[in-house]
Amino acid sequence: MSSVESWPEPVVRVQHLLDSGIKDIPECYVKKPSDRPSLITESAISEMNIPVIDLQDLFSDDDLLRQTTASLVDSACREWGFFQVVNHGVHHQLIEATREAWREFFHLPLEEKQKYANSPSTYEGYGSRLGVEKGVSLDWSDYFFLHYLPISLRDERKWPKLPVSCRELVEKYSKEVVELGGKLMKIFSTNLGLKENYLQEAFGGNENIGACLRVNYYPKCPQPGLTLGISPHSDPGGMTILFPDENVSGLQVHHKNNWVTVKPLPNAFIVNLGDQLQVLSNANYRSVEHRVIVNAEKERVSLAYFYNPRGDIPIKPAEKLITEDNAPLYPCMTFNEYRLYIRTRGPRGKAQVESLKSPQ
C-alpha cells in the first residue's frame, strides 16, 4: 500500500475529455518524440508475433505430449517473456460476457463511475493515472482496479453495482483465471527445475496469493501518434493473464530492440512474466518491457489479471538456482515494498528490477 492518500493534481477522465469533443490532446498526454509510436517500426516487423501455445496437451495422459507443451512454454518464457494460450480452460462465453459488462460500465454516466473513484493509497476503484509525481506525462486510458485474493483484501462493495451482472461475472471470471494461473505456475516451477509447487508456495499458497484485476479502457484518441495508452513498463508482480480486444490491436512487446504489435487470437489469453518471477528465477526467466498504443477509430477494453505474491512475503531468488557460478542477483524484498516504486513514480520501463540487480 502507498502512504500517499491523494493525487497530486485534479484527476481528469480520459473518456470525459474525448466526449467533450476535443480535436487536440492536452499537452500532458503528449509524449516526447523518442517515446511516441513509430509507424515505420510497426510496419517493418508486421510479420512477427509472440508464440501461441495450445494448453490442452498439458492435461493429456501422454507424457510426451505434456513434456512437449511444457517445453514450448519454457522456450516462450526464455525467448519472449510473453505468449498466447488457447484451450486454456476458461469458458469463452464467460470471458466475453465479463468484458462486455465492463464495457457497459465505462459507458455509464460519469457521476455513476465517480462513486468508485480511487486514491493512490490502494488504487482500488475507478482511476485514470498511475504514479503520484506532479507534472508527469499521462497515459491515454482509464481503468478499474479490484482485489480478488487474498480474501482479506476482497471487498465486493467496492466492485461496481452496475451493470447488475458485473459482480457475479467478476467472481466467476476471477475463479477460473486464478485456476489457470495456478496451473501455469506449476509449469514454470518444473521448467526451472524446482518442485512443482515451489513458486505457488513462494507466492503464499493457493488462498494467499495476491490476485487482482485491472480493467483497461482506452478511448478513441484524436492524435494517436502523439501518445500511449500505457507507457513502457514491466509488470511488477508475478504474472499477468490478459484478455485483450481481438478486434483492435494495441499491446506492443519490446523484443530484440523492436516494438512488436501483438496480434490477438479469438478467445486467447496473453500471458507475460512479471518482475517477481524474474527475481525468484534469478533471471532465468525475465519480465519484458511492453506498452499500449491507442486508436483513432476504435475504443479498446482489456482485462489484465495480475497473479502476484502476497504483499508481505519476502521474495528472493530460489536457493536451488543459486550455485557457485550463479550468485543471487536480487535482494530479499516483499512485494508491498517492491510495488511502491511504480505506484509512486508510474511506469518507468524496467528501471526498478534492473536497479536492484547485484553487480557480477
C-alpha positions as CSV (number, residue, x, y, z in Angstrom):
1,M,0.0,0.0,0.0
2,S,1.1,3.5,-0.7
3,S,1.4,6.1,2.1
4,V,0.1,8.8,-0.3
5,E,-3.6,9.4,0.2
6,S,-4.5,11.8,-2.6
7,W,-3.5,12.6,-6.2
8,P,-1.1,15.5,-6.7
9,E,-3.4,17.1,-9.3
10,P,-7.1,17.0,-10.2
11,V,-7.9,13.8,-11.9
12,V,-9.3,14.1,-15.4
13,R,-11.1,11.2,-17.0
14,V,-9.7,10.5,-20.5
15,Q,-13.1,9.3,-21.7
16,H,-14.7,12.6,-20.5
17,L,-12.0,14.5,-22.4
18,L,-12.9,12.7,-25.6
19,D,-16.6,13.2,-25.0
20,S,-16.0,16.9,-24.7
21,G,-15.2,17.0,-28.4
22,I,-11.5,17.9,-28.3
23,K,-9.5,17.7,-31.5
24,D,-6.1,18.1,-30.0
25,I,-5.0,16.1,-26.9
26,P,-3.8,18.2,-23.9
27,E,-0.1,18.7,-23.6
28,C,0.2,16.5,-20.5
29,Y,-0.6,13.4,-22.7
30,V,1.9,14.2,-25.5
31,K,5.0,12.0,-25.2
32,K,8.4,13.2,-26.2
33,P,9.3,12.3,-29.8
34,S,11.5,9.3,-28.8
35,D,8.6,7.7,-26.8
36,R,5.9,8.1,-29.5
37,P,4.7,5.1,-31.5
38,S,6.7,4.5,-34.7
39,L,4.7,3.5,-37.8
40,I,7.9,2.7,-39.6
41,T,9.0,0.2,-36.9
42,E,5.5,-1.3,-36.7
43,S,5.4,-2.0,-40.5
44,A,8.9,-3.3,-40.5
45,I,8.0,-6.1,-38.0
46,S,4.4,-6.7,-39.0
47,E,5.0,-10.4,-39.6
48,M,6.3,-11.1,-36.1
49,N,4.1,-12.3,-33.3
50,I,4.6,-13.7,-29.8
51,P,4.4,-17.6,-29.5
52,V,1.0,-19.3,-29.5
53,I,0.7,-22.3,-27.3
54,D,-2.2,-24.9,-27.1
55,L,-2.5,-25.9,-23.5
56,Q,-4.9,-28.8,-24.0
57,D,-2.0,-31.3,-24.1
58,L,-0.8,-30.3,-20.6
59,F,-3.7,-32.4,-19.3
60,S,-3.1,-35.4,-21.6
61,D,-2.3,-38.9,-20.3
62,D,0.5,-38.9,-22.8
63,D,3.8,-37.9,-21.0
64,L,5.4,-36.9,-24.3
65,L,2.6,-34.5,-25.2
66,R,2.7,-32.9,-21.7
67,Q,6.5,-32.6,-21.9
68,T,6.4,-31.1,-25.4
69,T,3.9,-28.4,-24.3
70,A,5.8,-27.6,-21.2
71,S,8.9,-27.2,-23.3
72,L,7.1,-24.8,-25.6
73,V,6.1,-22.7,-22.5
74,D,9.7,-22.8,-21.3
75,S,11.1,-21.6,-24.7
76,A,8.5,-18.8,-24.8
77,C,9.4,-17.7,-21.3
78,R,13.1,-17.6,-22.1
79,E,12.9,-16.0,-25.5
80,W,10.0,-13.7,-25.3
81,G,8.6,-13.5,-21.7
82,F,5.2,-13.3,-23.5
83,F,3.0,-15.9,-25.1
84,Q,-0.7,-16.5,-26.1
85,V,-2.6,-19.5,-24.8
86,V,-5.6,-21.3,-26.4
87,N,-7.6,-24.2,-25.0
88,H,-6.8,-22.8,-21.6
89,G,-9.9,-24.0,-19.7
90,V,-11.6,-20.7,-19.1
91,H,-15.1,-20.6,-20.6
92,H,-15.2,-18.4,-23.7
93,Q,-18.7,-17.2,-23.0
94,L,-17.7,-16.1,-19.5
95,I,-14.7,-14.2,-20.8
96,E,-16.7,-12.3,-23.4
97,A,-19.6,-11.6,-21.0
98,T,-17.2,-10.2,-18.4
99,R,-15.5,-7.9,-20.9
100,E,-18.8,-6.6,-22.3
101,A,-20.1,-5.9,-18.7
102,W,-17.1,-3.8,-18.1
103,R,-17.5,-2.0,-21.5
104,E,-21.0,-1.2,-20.3
105,F,-19.6,0.1,-17.0
106,F,-17.3,2.6,-18.8
107,H,-20.2,3.9,-20.8
108,L,-22.2,4.7,-17.7
109,P,-22.7,8.4,-16.8
110,L,-19.6,9.9,-15.2
111,E,-21.3,10.5,-11.9
112,E,-22.1,6.8,-11.5
113,K,-18.5,5.9,-12.2
114,Q,-17.2,8.6,-9.9
115,K,-18.8,6.7,-7.0
116,Y,-15.8,4.4,-7.3
117,A,-13.1,7.0,-7.8
118,N,-9.8,5.6,-6.4
119,S,-6.9,7.1,-4.5
120,P,-3.2,6.2,-4.6
121,S,-3.4,4.6,-1.1
122,T,-4.7,1.3,-2.6
123,Y,-5.5,2.1,-6.2
124,E,-8.8,0.2,-5.8
125,G,-11.6,1.5,-7.9
126,Y,-12.0,3.8,-10.9
127,G,-8.8,5.5,-11.9
128,S,-7.0,7.4,-14.7
129,R,-3.4,7.7,-13.6
130,L,-0.6,5.6,-12.2
131,G,2.0,7.4,-10.1
132,V,1.8,10.4,-7.8
133,E,4.6,12.6,-9.1
134,K,3.3,16.0,-10.1
135,G,3.6,17.2,-13.7
136,V,4.5,13.9,-15.3
137,S,3.3,12.8,-18.8
138,L,0.0,11.0,-18.5
139,D,-1.4,8.0,-20.4
140,W,-4.5,7.9,-22.6
141,S,-6.6,5.4,-20.6
142,D,-9.0,5.0,-17.7
143,Y,-9.2,1.8,-15.6
144,F,-10.9,0.0,-12.8
145,F,-8.7,-2.0,-10.2
146,L,-10.0,-4.5,-7.7
147,H,-8.7,-7.2,-5.4
148,Y,-9.8,-10.9,-5.5
149,L,-7.2,-12.6,-3.4
150,P,-6.2,-12.9,-0.6
151,I,-9.8,-12.9,0.7
152,S,-8.8,-10.5,3.5
153,L,-8.4,-7.8,0.8
154,R,-11.5,-8.6,-1.2
155,D,-14.3,-6.1,-0.8
156,E,-17.1,-6.6,-3.2
157,R,-18.8,-3.4,-2.0
158,K,-16.0,-1.7,-4.0
159,W,-17.0,-3.5,-7.2
160,P,-19.5,-1.8,-9.5
161,K,-23.2,-2.4,-8.8
162,L,-23.9,-1.5,-12.4
163,P,-24.3,-3.2,-14.7
164,V,-26.2,-5.6,-12.4
165,S,-24.3,-8.7,-13.8
166,C,-20.9,-7.2,-13.1
167,R,-20.2,-8.5,-9.6
168,E,-21.3,-12.0,-10.3
169,L,-19.3,-12.2,-13.6
170,V,-16.2,-10.8,-11.9
171,E,-16.4,-13.5,-9.2
172,K,-16.8,-16.4,-11.7
173,Y,-14.2,-15.0,-14.1
174,S,-11.7,-14.5,-11.3
175,K,-12.1,-18.0,-10.0
176,E,-11.4,-19.6,-13.5
177,V,-8.5,-17.3,-14.3
178,V,-6.8,-17.8,-10.9
179,E,-7.1,-21.6,-11.5
180,L,-5.4,-21.1,-14.9
181,G,-2.7,-19.1,-13.1
182,G,-2.0,-21.9,-10.6
183,K,-1.6,-24.4,-13.5
184,L,0.9,-22.1,-15.2
185,M,2.9,-21.6,-12.0
186,K,3.4,-25.4,-11.8
187,I,4.7,-25.5,-15.3
188,F,7.1,-22.6,-14.6
189,S,8.3,-24.4,-11.5
190,T,9.1,-27.7,-13.1
191,N,10.6,-26.0,-16.2
192,L,13.0,-24.2,-13.8
193,G,14.0,-27.5,-12.1
194,L,12.1,-26.6,-9.0
195,K,9.4,-28.7,-7.1
196,E,6.1,-28.4,-8.8
197,N,4.5,-26.2,-6.1
198,Y,7.6,-24.2,-5.3
199,L,6.6,-20.9,-7.0
200,Q,3.0,-21.1,-5.7
201,E,4.2,-21.6,-2.2
202,A,6.7,-18.8,-2.5
203,F,3.7,-16.6,-3.5
204,G,1.8,-17.6,-0.3
205,G,-0.1,-20.7,-1.4
206,N,-3.4,-21.1,-3.2
207,E,-5.5,-19.0,-0.8
208,N,-2.9,-16.4,0.0
209,I,-1.6,-15.3,-3.4
210,G,-2.3,-11.8,-4.5
211,A,-4.8,-11.8,-7.4
212,C,-6.2,-8.6,-8.7
213,L,-8.0,-7.4,-11.8
214,R,-7.3,-4.2,-13.7
215,V,-9.8,-3.5,-16.5
216,N,-8.3,-1.1,-19.0
217,Y,-10.4,1.3,-21.1
218,Y,-8.7,3.0,-24.0
219,P,-11.0,5.6,-25.5
220,K,-10.6,6.6,-29.1
221,C,-7.8,9.2,-29.5
222,P,-7.8,12.1,-32.0
223,Q,-4.0,12.1,-32.1
224,P,-2.8,8.5,-31.5
225,G,0.7,9.1,-32.9
226,L,1.5,11.5,-30.1
227,T,0.6,9.5,-27.0
228,L,0.3,6.0,-25.5
229,G,-2.4,4.1,-23.7
230,I,0.2,2.8,-21.2
231,S,3.8,3.9,-21.2
232,P,6.6,1.3,-21.4
233,H,7.0,-0.8,-18.3
234,S,7.5,-4.3,-17.0
235,D,4.8,-5.7,-14.7
236,P,6.0,-5.5,-11.0
237,G,4.1,-8.7,-9.9
238,G,4.4,-12.4,-10.7
239,M,2.5,-13.0,-13.9
240,T,-0.2,-11.2,-15.9
241,I,-3.0,-13.0,-17.7
242,L,-4.5,-10.6,-20.2
243,F,-7.7,-10.9,-22.2
244,P,-7.2,-8.3,-25.0
245,D,-9.5,-6.9,-27.6
246,E,-9.0,-9.2,-30.5
247,N,-10.7,-6.7,-32.8
248,V,-8.3,-3.8,-32.0
249,S,-4.6,-4.5,-31.6
250,G,-2.8,-2.3,-29.1
251,L,-0.3,-4.2,-27.0
252,Q,3.3,-3.9,-28.1
253,V,6.2,-6.0,-26.7
254,H,9.8,-4.9,-26.7
255,H,11.7,-7.7,-28.5
256,K,15.2,-7.5,-29.9
257,N,15.1,-3.7,-29.9
258,N,11.8,-3.5,-31.7
259,W,8.3,-2.9,-30.6
260,V,6.2,-5.9,-31.8
261,T,2.5,-5.3,-32.1
262,V,0.7,-8.4,-30.7
263,K,-2.0,-9.9,-32.9
264,P,-4.6,-11.3,-30.5
265,L,-6.3,-14.6,-31.4
266,P,-10.0,-15.0,-30.6
267,N,-10.6,-16.4,-27.1
268,A,-6.9,-16.5,-26.3
269,F,-5.2,-15.1,-23.3
270,I,-1.9,-13.3,-23.4
271,V,0.5,-14.3,-20.6
272,N,3.5,-12.4,-19.6
273,L,6.1,-12.8,-16.8
274,G,6.5,-10.1,-14.1
275,D,9.4,-8.9,-12.1
276,Q,8.7,-11.2,-9.2
277,L,9.3,-14.3,-11.3
278,Q,12.4,-12.7,-12.6
279,V,13.6,-12.4,-9.0
280,L,12.6,-15.9,-7.9
281,S,14.1,-17.5,-11.0
282,N,17.3,-15.4,-10.5
283,A,16.8,-14.0,-14.1
284,N,16.5,-17.4,-15.7
285,Y,13.1,-16.0,-16.7
286,R,12.8,-12.3,-17.3
287,S,10.0,-9.8,-17.3
288,V,9.7,-7.9,-20.6
289,E,9.0,-4.2,-21.3
290,H,5.7,-3.5,-23.0
291,R,3.4,-0.7,-23.8
292,V,0.0,0.1,-25.4
293,I,-0.8,2.2,-28.4
294,V,-4.2,3.8,-29.0
295,N,-6.5,4.1,-31.9
296,A,-8.3,7.0,-33.6
297,E,-11.3,5.0,-34.8
298,K,-12.0,2.4,-32.1
299,E,-12.0,2.1,-28.3
300,R,-10.5,-0.9,-26.6
301,V,-11.4,-2.8,-23.4
302,S,-8.9,-5.4,-22.0
303,L,-8.9,-7.4,-18.7
304,A,-5.5,-7.7,-17.1
305,Y,-5.4,-10.3,-14.2
306,F,-2.3,-9.9,-12.0
307,Y,-1.1,-13.1,-10.3
308,N,1.2,-11.8,-7.5
309,P,2.9,-12.9,-4.3
310,R,1.0,-12.0,-1.1
311,G,2.2,-8.5,-0.3
312,D,4.0,-9.2,3.0
313,I,6.0,-12.3,2.0
314,P,9.8,-11.8,1.4
315,I,10.7,-12.7,-2.2
316,K,14.2,-13.7,-3.2
317,P,15.9,-16.0,-5.7
318,A,15.2,-19.7,-5.2
319,E,18.1,-21.3,-3.3
320,K,18.1,-24.3,-5.7
321,L,19.0,-21.9,-8.6
322,I,22.0,-20.4,-6.6
323,T,25.3,-22.0,-7.2
324,E,29.0,-21.0,-7.0
325,D,28.8,-19.8,-10.6
326,N,25.3,-18.2,-10.2
327,A,25.2,-15.9,-7.3
328,P,21.9,-14.4,-6.2
329,L,21.2,-11.3,-8.3
330,Y,18.5,-9.7,-6.2
331,P,18.0,-8.7,-2.6
332,C,15.1,-10.1,-0.5
333,M,12.1,-7.8,-0.6
334,T,8.3,-8.0,-0.1
335,F,6.0,-7.3,-2.9
336,N,4.4,-4.5,-0.9
337,E,7.8,-2.8,-0.7
338,Y,8.6,-3.5,-4.3
339,R,5.5,-2.1,-5.9
340,L,5.8,1.2,-4.1
341,Y,8.1,2.3,-6.9
342,I,5.6,2.0,-9.8
343,R,2.7,3.2,-7.6
344,T,4.8,6.3,-6.7
345,R,6.6,7.0,-9.9
346,G,4.4,5.4,-12.6
347,P,5.6,3.2,-15.5
348,R,9.4,3.5,-16.0
349,G,10.4,0.7,-18.3
350,K,12.4,-2.0,-16.4
351,A,14.3,0.6,-14.3
352,Q,13.3,-0.8,-10.9
353,V,14.1,-4.5,-11.3
354,E,17.4,-3.7,-13.2
355,S,18.4,-1.2,-10.5
356,L,18.2,-4.0,-7.8
357,K,20.5,-6.4,-9.7
358,S,23.8,-7.1,-7.9
359,P,26.9,-6.5,-10.0
360,Q,28.6,-9.7,-11.2
